[in-house]
């Protein structure tokens, strides 16, 4: 059982690291800071001369995060990530007892094709996806506002049932048109949850939302999300 638990923890930590590095590559950040705080690890991006909060990581993952960064990414002191025609170079610039700091520089890659991951993120920047994004964020914000810990979306004929749950008890239900469901499924699976989870801040609280299920069966597609509030 311990081995399986360790594997799950490492997989989750890898997802955190991958999301942070991709987010940093897509921003104007010149540094990434991982700082240990009471009960959590807070990440920051240094952008235009000031540090801005990024995702929050449970403190129980700190030791594993440090090990992954050192052994899987920065064994040579440097990690390079191609992103939208640029090569983002992350440098292991400082290590303290309660913090890790990464410097970032960028340079263009002449004549380079986008890889699949970059294609996925770029295509959803098209304004035609704004309506679908708005639907998803409305669904998610209702869950966060009401304190639900699970959201289930399932096709039922010409509509999609959206059911909210809290501690195993069914709460609010709503519906949306099935016309948007294919696009919503794709947006969730390939963009917001490309790494299996997303972080979101809502009313000064921070949450981790995990993609528990993405069944793309054509007859009865189903999406299930789990929500965990990160405590201060």
C-alpha distance (Angstrom), angle and dihedral (degrees) to the residues before:
residue distance angle dihedral
X1 . . .
X2 3.81 . .
X3 3.79 92.1 .
X4 3.82 92.4 52.1
X5 3.82 90.5 47.2
X6 3.81 91.1 50.5
X7 3.80 91.1 49.9
X8 3.80 91.4 51.1
X9 3.80 91.9 48.8
X10 3.80 92.4 49.1
X11 3.81 91.3 48.5
X12 3.80 90.9 52.1
X13 3.80 91.6 46.7
X14 3.80 90.9 49.9
X15 3.81 88.6 53.1
X16 3.81 90.5 52.0
X17 3.83 91.8 49.8
X18 3.80 93.5 46.1
X19 3.81 93.1 49.8
X20 3.81 92.3 48.3
X21 3.81 93.6 49.6
X22 3.81 93.1 47.1
X23 3.83 91.1 46.5
X24 3.80 89.7 49.8
X25 3.81 91.4 48.7
X26 3.81 91.3 51.3
X27 3.82 93.4 49.2
X28 3.81 133.8 63.3
X29 3.82 90.7 -106.0
X30 3.80 118.3 145.1
X31 3.81 94.7 -175.4
X32 3.79 138.8 25.1
X33 3.79 118.0 -151.7
X34 3.81 124.6 -164.2
X35 3.82 107.1 -166.1
X36 3.78 125.5 -177.3
X37 3.81 112.9 -133.6
X38 3.82 132.3 170.9
X39 3.82 107.0 -60.0
X40 3.83 94.9 -11.3
X41 3.78 148.4 48.7
X42 3.80 112.4 -122.6
X43 3.79 120.2 -156.4
X44 3.79 123.7 -153.7
X45 3.80 135.0 -170.9
X46 3.80 118.2 -146.5
X47 3.83 103.6 -136.5
X48 3.81 126.8 168.3
X49 3.78 93.3 -13.8
X50 3.80 99.6 -47.4
X51 3.79 137.7 80.9
X52 3.80 117.3 -112.2
X53 3.80 123.7 -165.9
X54 3.78 117.6 -108.9
X55 3.80 127.2 176.2
X56 3.79 125.0 -26.4
X57 3.80 121.1 -131.3
X58 3.83 126.2 -158.0
X59 3.80 110.6 -103.0
X60 3.80 91.0 -126.4
X61 3.83 87.4 70.7
X62 3.83 95.7 54.1
X63 3.81 97.5 95.7
X64 3.81 92.0 47.0
X65 3.82 92.2 45.7
X66 3.81 90.5 53.3
X67 3.80 91.2 49.1
X68 3.82 93.7 48.0
X69 3.80 93.4 48.5
X70 3.79 92.5 48.6
X71 3.81 100.1 39.9
X72 3.83 104.3 29.2
X73 3.80 102.5 33.5
X74 3.80 113.8 14.6
X75 3.78 106.3 32.1
X76 3.83 87.3 122.8
X77 3.82 92.3 39.3
X78 3.80 93.9 -107.0
X79 3.80 138.4 72.9
X80 3.81 124.5 -168.5
X81 3.80 123.2 -155.2
X82 3.84 121.6 -176.0
X83 3.80 109.9 -141.4
X84 3.82 128.3 173.4
X85 3.80 96.2 -30.7
X86 3.81 95.4 -39.7
X87 3.77 131.9 97.2
X88 3.81 109.3 -134.1
X89 3.78 110.3 -154.7
X90 3.80 115.2 -158.6
X91 3.81 115.5 -162.0
X92 3.81 124.5 -161.4
X93 3.81 93.2 -128.2
X94 3.80 106.0 162.6
X95 3.79 141.3 6.7
X96 3.80 124.6 -168.6
X97 3.80 132.9 170.5
X98 3.80 92.6 -93.9
X99 3.82 103.3 20.0
X100 3.79 145.6 51.4
X101 3.80 121.2 -159.3
X102 3.81 126.3 -162.9
X103 3.79 124.1 -168.2
X104 3.82 119.1 -146.1
X105 3.81 130.6 -153.2
X106 3.80 128.6 170.3
X107 3.77 137.0 -153.0
X108 3.82 131.9 175.4
X109 3.78 121.6 -104.2
X110 3.84 108.9 -141.1
X111 3.80 116.2 -133.9
X112 3.78 94.5 -3.6
X113 3.81 123.0 153.5
X114 3.77 120.5 -137.6
X115 3.79 114.7 -104.6
X116 3.80 121.7 -130.8
X117 3.80 96.4 -94.7
X118 3.80 92.3 53.1
X119 3.80 91.3 46.5
X120 3.80 89.2 55.1
X121 3.80 94.5 52.9
X122 3.82 95.7 41.4
X123 3.81 97.8 51.8
X124 3.80 92.7 57.8
X125 3.82 90.0 58.0
X126 3.82 87.7 75.0
X127 3.86 109.9 112.4
X128 3.82 89.6 -128.4
X129 3.82 87.3 75.4
X130 3.83 93.4 56.4
X131 3.82 94.0 92.7
X132 3.81 92.1 51.4
X133 3.81 91.1 46.9
X134 3.80 89.3 51.1
X135 3.82 91.2 52.9
X136 3.79 92.4 50.5
X137 3.80 95.1 46.4
X138 3.82 90.6 48.4
X139 3.82 89.8 53.0
X140 3.79 91.1 48.0
X141 3.80 96.6 43.8
X142 3.81 91.3 53.9
X143 3.81 89.2 55.0
X144 3.81 92.0 49.6
X145 3.80 93.3 44.9
X146 3.82 93.0 51.6
X147 3.80 95.6 40.9
X148 3.81 97.1 -116.9
X149 3.80 119.1 161.6
X150 3.81 100.5 -159.1
X151 3.81 136.2 37.9
X152 3.81 121.9 -166.1
X153 3.82 122.5 -167.2
X154 3.81 119.1 -172.4
X155 3.79 133.6 167.8
X156 3.81 115.5 -116.3
X157 3.80 110.8 177.9
X158 3.80 110.1 -68.2
X159 3.81 94.7 -7.1
X160 3.78 138.4 55.7
X161 3.80 117.4 -129.0
X162 3.80 113.3 -140.6
X163 3.78 112.2 -164.4
X164 3.80 125.2 -174.7
X165 3.80 122.8 -152.2
X166 3.80 135.5 -167.8
X167 3.81 122.4 -169.4
X168 3.80 90.4 -19.5
X169 3.80 94.3 -51.5
X170 3.77 121.4 116.9
X171 3.79 115.5 -117.8
X172 3.79 134.7 166.9
X173 3.81 120.9 1.3
X174 3.78 129.5 -162.0
X175 3.81 138.0 164.8
X176 3.80 138.2 -137.0
X177 3.79 131.2 -170.1
X178 3.79 116.6 -84.4
X179 3.82 88.0 -132.1
X180 3.80 90.2 80.4
X181 3.79 97.0 40.9
X182 3.80 99.9 88.0
X183 3.79 91.3 50.7
X184 3.82 91.0 43.9
X185 3.81 91.4 51.3
X186 3.79 90.9 51.2
X187 3.80 93.7 45.8
X188 3.80 91.7 50.9
X189 3.81 96.5 43.9
X190 3.79 99.8 41.6
X191 3.80 104.2 29.6
X192 3.79 118.5 20.4
X193 3.81 93.9 30.8
X194 3.80 101.4 28.9
X195 3.83 86.8 130.1
X196 3.81 95.9 37.7
X197 3.80 96.8 -99.8
X198 3.79 143.2 44.1
X199 3.80 134.5 -155.5
X200 3.81 122.2 -134.4
X201 3.79 135.6 179.1
X202 3.79 116.3 -146.4
X203 3.80 125.9 175.6
X204 3.79 93.0 -17.4
X205 3.80 92.7 -50.9
X206 3.78 125.5 107.0
X207 3.78 126.8 -137.8
X208 3.79 140.2 -174.3
X209 3.82 112.9 -145.7
X210 3.81 115.7 -163.9
X211 3.78 128.0 -162.6
X212 3.81 100.3 -124.8
X213 3.82 95.4 174.6
X214 3.79 137.2 5.5
X215 3.80 108.1 177.8
X216 3.80 107.9 177.5
X217 3.80 95.1 -173.6
X218 3.80 106.5 149.8
X219 3.80 94.4 -134.8
X220 3.80 99.4 47.8
X221 3.82 112.4 7.0
X222 3.78 112.1 -172.5
X223 3.81 134.5 -168.7
X224 3.79 123.7 -167.7
X225 3.81 124.5 -174.1
X226 3.81 129.0 -171.0
X227 3.81 120.5 -153.6
X228 3.80 125.7 -155.7
X229 3.78 123.8 -177.9
X230 3.79 114.0 -140.0
X231 3.79 109.8 -133.1
X232 3.80 121.7 -136.1
